[in-house]
Structures are given as structure tokens and as C-alpha cells.
């Protein structure tokens, strides 16, 4: 299944695409939320209650993400974006930078580990190392920098842009996501209502509203999918 040349493709990626690079998924056995309670690290209330602990958690995740490499799935999507240009929107729920290091520019709906957000003025700053408690914002001078990730209860980024793309997509592809977290869990249905074909590429089928499901390792099935789309686009 591939979009016709000239059609818009919207791809959503989740934690499963980065698992083969060595980054833990969230809901699988042994996943992040089985190791730590989300109420302790992934809500504004948690940060207000114990900012040092929350910073420590995200510092560890940032270090882990920086120590791994993009896999064949990330590299393939970078190749696809170069081939399709504006005909592809790559949306990710992931907060790592593996898409970027794989050659793609992704829309990070849940933010990024490699950015710091000022809770006082809303300014964003690229960030690579540890983020200490009370770091000063270069824009407003307040000691208010926090991880630039979307916590539970906060609004995901770029929703208007994503929904606009879903409304004109000819193909929606979900890669490596559980389909349990909204609003991303509703993307396939939105795309289908707009007339798009829907495809799931995942280790296991989720039972979502997909016209077609292909299961297997992302590093194997994503490059195959990308090759088919590029071949169709070149005709």
C-alpha cells in the first residue's frame, strides 16, 4: 500500500521505532511506566512537588537517548522525507532525537529531551547535557527552566498543523505506537474519515482502525515500506 504520487502521507511514530536502538518503550513489560510512577515524574504537580527528582529522571533519559544511534527504520524515514519533501509529514510521540540524527525533520508532538522550556516566559532553548534545578532562562532571566516535554494534563504541540495534514492525507501510517494515548490514538480514524488509507507497521497488531497491518521489527518492515513508496513516487 502506498500513496499515489503527489498525495500527502502522514506518518506517526511511537516508542516502538526507537526500541531497537536501545530506548525502552512505555507500556510493554519492563517499560518505563512499570519502573516509575508517572505521577512522580510526568505531571506539572510532580515538578512543583519535587523538581530535583523530576530533573534527575529526565537527565537520565536524555543521557540514554544521546548514547544510542538511529536504526534502519529512522534512516529509511529520513530517506523518504528527502524523496517526498512537503508530501510527507512525519509526526512523532517520541522525545528523543533519533529521527533528526537519522536525517529527518519530525514534528515532536510531545516535545523533546534536547530542549529546555522556561516555565516563566515560554522560551525554548536547545539543551544537551544535564538540566539542573533552577537553571536561568537566557530570555527572561528567571530560574525556571524545565524539561520541554509534554506532561500528562498538558496539551500536545502542533495539533492544528497535524490535524490539517490528516485532513488532506491520502495515506496515514502508524509505526511502533500502542494506540492507547490520545489524541494520537485518534489520528488513524481522523485520516480514514478524510478518505485516507490507513496502515499499521508494528511489532504486533493493536486492533486499531487500519486497512492493512504489517507486523515485524521496525528495522525490517519500515525500510521495505519506504522502498515501495519511493518506487511508486518515481514512476
Secondary structure by P-SEA (a helix, b strand, c coil): ccccccbbbbbbbccccccccccccccccccccccccccccccaaaaaacaaaaaaaaaaaaaaaaaccccaaaaaaaaaaaaccccbbbbbccccccccccccccccccccccbbbccccbbbbbbccccccccccccccccccccccccccccccaaaaaaaaaaaccbbbbcccccccccccaaaaaaaaabbbbbbbcccccccccccccccccccaaaaaaaaaaaaaac
